[in-house]
Amino acid sequence: MATTLSEVIEFINTNMTSTDRSAIIQAMNSAQRRLEQRAAADLYPGVKVEFKDRSGATIRGTVKKVNRRTIFVQPENGFTQWRVSPQLLKVVPR
């Protein structure tokens, strides 16, 4: 049963009530929060990390602050501090 995303969205829009759609949105938001929490579990101030910026360049830096949904990273070049989703960060081995 290969169903495409567009078919699923069409089914949701045509066959579900607004209450059903709200329940789906709540479930997806909860799943997203759990993924963020799992990704942030190994991150704490002082950890060396890397991520790709919007242009695809790799940024390496050090975790400065950990919030529930974002991690503040100070890049090695010392310029602007980045606020990054924990899911985008990769811990750099020492």
N, C-alpha and C positions, 0 to 999 in steps of 0.2 A: 504494500500500500504506500506508494510514493506520492505524498501530497506536498505541493509547493507552498511556500509561505503565502503567496498571493491567494491561493485557494483557501487557506485557513483564515486569512483576514476577511475574505469575501464571505465565508461561512459565518464568522463572528458578526459581521455587519448585518447580514440578512436574517439570521436565525436566532440571535440572542437578544435578551432584554438588556436594558441599561444596567440593571442590577447584576446580571451575569457578567457584563463587560467590566463593571466596577470590581467584581470579585477577581477577575483575571488580572486586572491592573494591580490590585493589592498583592496578589500572589507573586507577580513579576517583580514588584518593588521590594518585597521581602526577600526574594531570591537574590536580587541585586545587592541588597545590604549584606546578606550572608557571604556572598562572594567577596565583597570589599573587606569585610571583617577577617575572612580567612587570608586574603592577600596581605593585609596589614599585620597579621600575627607575628611575622618574623622581622618587622621593621621597628626600629627604635632609634633615638638620637645617637649619632655616631656611626651608623652602619653605612658602608659604601654601596651605592646603587648606580644603576644606569637606566636610561629610557630613551626612546626616540621622540624628538620634537615633531611638530606638524610637517616640517619640511623633510623629515626622515633622517636628520642628523642625530647621531648618538650623543647624548649628554651624560657625563659622569659627574657624580657629586656625592655629598654626604647628607644623610637625613638630619634635619635640624629640629623638626617638630612633627608629632603625629597627632592628627585629629581623627575623628570618627570616619570621615569620608575622604580626607585629603592628607597628603604627606608633603611637608615643606622640605625642599632639597636645595642645598647650596652647591652650585656647580664648582668644579675644580678651578675654572678660570676666574672665579670670584665675582662675577657679575651678578645679574639679577637672580634673586631667589625664585624658584619655581614651585608652584602648587600643583601636585600631580596626584591622580587617582592611584591608589596602591596597586591596582591590577596592571598598571602600565610599567611598574618598577621591577627591575631584576636585581637581586643582590649580587654584588661583585665579590668573588672570593678574594680573600686577603693574600 
